[in-house]
Amino acid sequence: MANITQLSLPQPDPFNIQAVKRYVFNETGNIMLVSTDEKSDTIQQSVRDVFAEVSVFFAAMTKAISQSTNPNGTPDKTTGQLPNYSLYNYDALEAVIDGSGYFVHINEEDVSYTTSSWGANFSQELIEAILGLATGAGELGFASAMINTMGKEGVNISGQSSSLTSQVANIIFVCEYLLGMPVVSAIVVTADAQTVAQTVTLGPCFKEQSSSTTMTVHKDTYMFVTPAFIKQYAGDLSSIMNDPAYLKLIMELESLVERTPTVDGVYEIPTQGDPIPIPGGGNLKSGTSYVIFGEFLGTNVAGKSNLTVSPTTNGVTITPGTWNDEGIKFTITYTGDDVVAETINITLSDGTTVLSVGSYMIEKSGT
């Protein structure tokens, strides 16, 4: 049995001094800059680059979400077209956070907030409560617009069923310059759409004039890891839309929002060690275990999901194993003598979507 160490409170130490922080928000309130340097506003270039990359990512995420079609929205009465997602749509925001790989979940809590304030005061108090930030006499000019927009999204979701989960969300990036080190985190606030729609004003006044109001929100805190593959943080912003890396980032985030099924490739599963990538056109051996890595690949639904090869060749059989959104394990059995070229295809769990994995050479084990 392991020894148990009894914890005790540390003794006061006069040399332990908490640093004083200064903060500032961008115009929309989605990016907050914090610094412990009281003597200077100058931040070293490497740190400025990290914070600049956060702005680039936020811009790419905003564009990807806003130009992605919301399949659960209400079609336009005139054109019949489905609306695009809002930045405050929980489904879209969750898809980027969960799928991009840049967010590390470190904390979550439910916060119940009661206030007798109204309008701008309510908005500022709610933002302060969410961030754990006492601004004192400071003004958060963006607060009313941010909370009201969340309220409007709540009305859209409540009235049009434009969300899978009937929730509205918002994200705030916190860029901290702490004793010379850059630290970036993201706070995501989620609330029930109907509650937000009823509680939050659409104009200067609350819809329900009561002595006080209570709102319960869910708060998730993430460590944010900047996407280093953006070339020099998107380079010259005046030519950003011509930057292939930036456009690729938008497309990748858009595919996450729309949950587009994708295939990354085929890998051999060795007895020990990491999976070994098999390039397109490479050889697959009969009886060897392989895995197809990807995103949004569904599950193995009887009568709908399927793993096949084409063209149909006598003696070639492909058998799927474990199947989930991120990968499909499989083996190939081949009883022929000559090496044959086969294209592997995935029929997803909806029974209609077919993905081509690629063409490979199939050979008997030991050839």
Secondary structure, DSSP 8 states (H G I E B T S, - for coil): -------------TT------EEEE-TTSSEEEEE--SS-----HHHHHHHHHHHHHHHHHHHHHHTSB-TTS---TTT----B--TTBHHHHHHHHHHHS-EEEEEEEEEEEEE---HHHHHHHHHHHHHT---TT---TTHHHHHHHHHHHHHHHHHH---SS-EEEEEEEEEEEETTEEEEEEEEEEEEHHHHHHHS-SSSS-SS--S-EEEEEEEEEEEE---TTSGGGGS-GGGGGG-HHHHHHHHHHHHHHTT--EEEEEEE--SSSS-EEE-TT-EEETT-EEEEEEES-----TTT-EEEEES--TTEEEEEEEEETTEEEEEEEE--SS-EEEEEEEE-TTSS-EEEEEEEEEE-TT-
